[in-house]
Amino acid sequence: MLTTGRIYVHYHTGTMTRRSPTLNKEVEEAFAEINPRQAKELGISQGEKVKVLSKRGEIEIKADLSDRMERNTIFIPFHFVESAANVLTNPAFDPIAKIPEFKVCAVRIEKIEAKSGPSPVSGAAH
């Protein structure tokens, strides 16, 4: 289960706060907080890029292992367009409150496998 929200440094989509070098230095990129025990089961390490998928879309994002998260729940802040959490959520509007259902949805987390290919040749003349 994904839950989205704010972090203390950035405001809304970050269009203003991410332009501030001081604020941006505090939290420079998006992250997905994942329970460490669950991450271990999935073979995911701290800081590793993972894919988060829902029936509406998918994003690649850095894993941040945190005991603050319960098993089967991840948190992604919505301030980062390059890993936009709302790509995953439901844009349907609540008929009374007139706000979209951006706060929670079902997701799957996948480890991004290293790309295989030719290894760079070390010591080669240029």
Backbone hydrogen bonds, N-H to C=O, Kabsch-Sander energy under -0.5 kcal/mol:
donor,donor_aa,acceptor,acceptor_aa,energy
2,L,105,C,-3.5
3,T,74,I,-2.5
4,T,103,K,-2.1
5,G,76,I,-1.1
14,G,11,Y,-2.6
18,R,14,G,-2.0
19,R,16,M,-1.4
20,S,17,T,-0.9
24,N,20,S,-3.2
25,K,21,P,-1.9
26,E,22,T,-0.9
26,E,23,L,-0.6
27,V,23,L,-1.2
32,A,62,K,-2.7
33,E,31,F,-0.5
33,E,75,F,-2.7
34,I,64,D,-2.0
39,A,35,N,-2.6
40,K,36,P,-2.3
41,E,37,R,-1.8
42,L,38,Q,-1.7
43,G,39,A,-0.6
43,G,40,K,-1.0
44,I,39,A,-3.0
47,G,63,A,-2.8
48,E,45,S,-1.8
50,V,61,I,-3.1
51,K,110,E,-2.9
52,V,59,I,-2.7
53,L,108,R,-2.8
54,S,57,G,-2.9
59,I,52,V,-2.2
61,I,50,V,-2.4
62,K,30,A,-0.7
63,A,48,E,-2.7
64,D,32,A,-2.8
65,L,63,A,-0.5
66,S,34,I,-2.5
69,M,66,S,-1.4
73,T,70,E,-1.5
74,I,1,M,-2.7
75,F,33,E,-1.4
76,I,3,T,-1.8
78,F,5,G,-1.7
81,V,79,H,-0.6
83,S,80,F,-1.4
84,A,81,V,-1.0
85,A,83,S,-0.5
87,V,84,A,-1.8
88,L,85,A,-1.9
89,T,85,A,-0.6
90,N,101,E,-1.0
94,D,99,I,-2.5
98,K,94,D,-1.9
101,E,90,N,-0.6
101,E,92,A,-1.6
102,F,100,P,-1.6
105,C,2,L,-1.6
108,R,53,L,-2.5
110,E,51,K,-3.0
112,I,49,K,-1.0
113,E,111,K,-0.8
122,S,120,P,-0.6
124,A,121,V,-0.8
